[in-house]
Amino acid sequence: MEQKTIRDSSFNRWGVLVLVSCVMFMNYYFYDALSPLKDLMQSELGFTSADYGFFTSAYSIPNVFLLMAVIGGIICDRIGIRITGFVFCLLMALGGAVTAYGASPTFLEGGFGFDFMSSFLPRFSPALKMTSLGFFIFGLGAETSVVVISKIIVKWFKGYQLALALGLNLAFGRLGAALALILSPRLLQPHWTTAIWFGVLLLVVGLLGFVFYMFFDSKLDRQLENERSDDEEEEFSWADLKFLVTDRTFLLITALCVTFYSAVFPFIKYAPDLLMNKFGMARQAAGEVTSILMFGTIVLTPLFGWIADNKGKSATLMYLGSGLLFVSHLMFALTTITPYIPIFLLGVAFSLVPAAMWPAVTKIVGENKIGTAYGFMFSVQNLGLWAFPMLIGWVLEISNPGVADAIIAGREGTYDYTNPMLMLAALGVAGFVFAFLLKREDSRSGYGLELPNNLV
């Protein structure tokens, strides 16, 4: 008779999901905490739109050029969840603190590190260099922590409601992003950096939450050791990387991942500023409207995950979501229709694709290399998250000459976002093509992406 483990209890499974999803909440909160503050970073720190794009892109540098997400996934597969997760959650908290310090009056008035940051690359301000260093360290920890959390959920939910669990985890993250968009404009006293420091506090709480989870993980591992048999799945090997980079289905789902997320996350970084400039909204209202995107995904992502679990059609869901992404960005670029409609459509797209995509990966690769697979996808995804915030900022600058100088000087200036949004709409077209090819390839590969997850 097979021995029961603590993951066989639905109470334990869902309790673990809530615990690790709170870590995801803190991660997403800090990532978007500065999105409604772009104009303040310009007026208070002297950033141009291109500088803001560089700062935002610093998050992805370790995952693009150092391949830290894929290396972190390999580390997770080889040495385990607990050590990997703790180290990278610690890096998140450290990076958040450095980011907040770089924008603080203490640093700007000549505090620790100011002279050093002033000693090189004089074209870039010390504040830009210090905040970018902090966001770099935060990104170093954040992407691998998502890999770790994803592997935790696969570990506890494979064979159960995996897509629903992954969808709920994403919903927690999106709730964090939504609250960041709402709360940051309201946390500007006694100094505007209070909004950043509050995000740092949440990262510390998330680190403590992961430490608490480590006790459950240790107990489950001891139980699993007692029931492992010789015919169980082999350990991770470096040869698994060759499989990932040569499997056509996996490459197509990775290509969809990078194009889709490159059209969403960089957009969110600029969305409040877009709404303030194109529709004349106040900062608080712009943050609230942008948060609608996240609140929609909180409900819809688990719903679409349930559909993928019980009805299937994961490839079709990704196909539909990519189409909606294109429509949403095109509406922002070419119409003055109320922003609630394209934001809603983008929220539906942002629910369809992730709810279907991440569980689908578990049909392509074995559990022993799921961390490596997710890490590889996150590294490629970060190529877009690195490039497109800078591209948006650059396109804004060349499309709106003189506006940045006016804002920095304290005068009024309005950005025209037409060209950046057309660029993101083009990404939607690319994602639609990759989703179409993925749906066609699935019929050849036999991985069963269109089959219910609970039957595969």
Secondary structure by P-SEA (a helix, b strand, c coil): cccccccccaaaaaaaaaaaaaaaaaaaaaacccccaaaaaaaaccccaaaaaaaaacccccccccaaaaaaaaaaaacccaaaaaaaaaaaaaaaaaaaaaaccccccccccccccccccccccaaaaaaaaaaaaaaacaaaaaaaaaaaaaacccccaaaaaaaaaaaaaaaaaaaaacccccccccccaaaaaaaaaaaaaaaaaaaaaaaaaaaaaaaaaaccccccccccccaaaaaaaccaaaaaaaaaaaaaaaacccccccaaaaaaccccccaaaaaaaaaaaaaaaaccaaaaaaaaacccaaaaaaaaaaaaaaaaaaaaccccccaaaaaaaaaaaaaaaaaccaaaaaaccccccaaaaaaaaaaaaaaaaacaaaaaaaaaaaaccaaaaaaaacbbbbbbaaaaaaaaaaaaaaaaaaaaaaaaaaaccccccccccccc
